[in-house]
């Protein structure tokens, strides 16, 4: 929709869903975290970390915020620069539909076949059992990745791009809960402000223990840097020096049980869980500096090996995708196939949690749309 709003007359938008913008509608608990105040290329993962700079710098979060304001949509900052609609995510969909003007939108329409004869693209579209042949000078792949298949997500863009000779960086789920069997079943629902680290990249946000493993913003963020077989490290108290805190408490409350004092810093259910696998017995006075230091080290650096992830079923985004080496970073056009454009999640550009992926959709859609309009002006 963002691309169609800027591509100019003669644009046709095709969507196989029953309604436009379904992923917008369900995002942010129905309020749509539509951008982030701090969006920049450093908040994105790609084989080429510089690729996203052009689009993000030419159509910024401030441009989209201005668009939202011009449409009179009330919004608020929730945390860490994340902007949400006050009322409903549907406000963003309505705004984008309005920006599209008279551009036709064909819903519940699938693409049966696409070919290119060096001058135009020929597509066979299917709707209500009938086929329609369409020709176009430009084709934009804006169909996202594989995340949330119940919403109709598929690898369609990858297949079309591959058919035209573009390289695909192997897709995998991102921003996804990590699974540990029933390891944390007894403390499911326990949450704390922690730090999750995967392959050297750390995030300080909420960590949630679930029936199947680990979730919460910090873990979802780290999951995008995690590869199967790798460890994830949790710091259960990133803002507290546990050794210093326990040592100080030993001088004033030495008769208290260590587990009791530890529960001043960690959720009680988590302390009880840790006590099952770690010796936390005795009074605090019985613990030497070395033993307290060793315990603090383990709690600040808890190494865990996930069995896997929840997969595309619950992943918020898809990592990987159409190789940026095959695209022009300014226009999003395929270098070897004039007129073929790829935008949004289908590209090997994946944002952090918190509105970054929507901003990439707006920026890349704007870049392709304005390039198409300028080409045919």
Order of alpha helices (4+ residues) and beta strands (2+ residues): alpha-beta-alpha-beta-beta-alpha-alpha-beta-beta-alpha-beta-beta-beta-beta-beta-alpha-beta-beta-beta-beta-beta-alpha-beta-alpha-alpha-alpha-alpha-beta-beta-beta-beta-beta-alpha
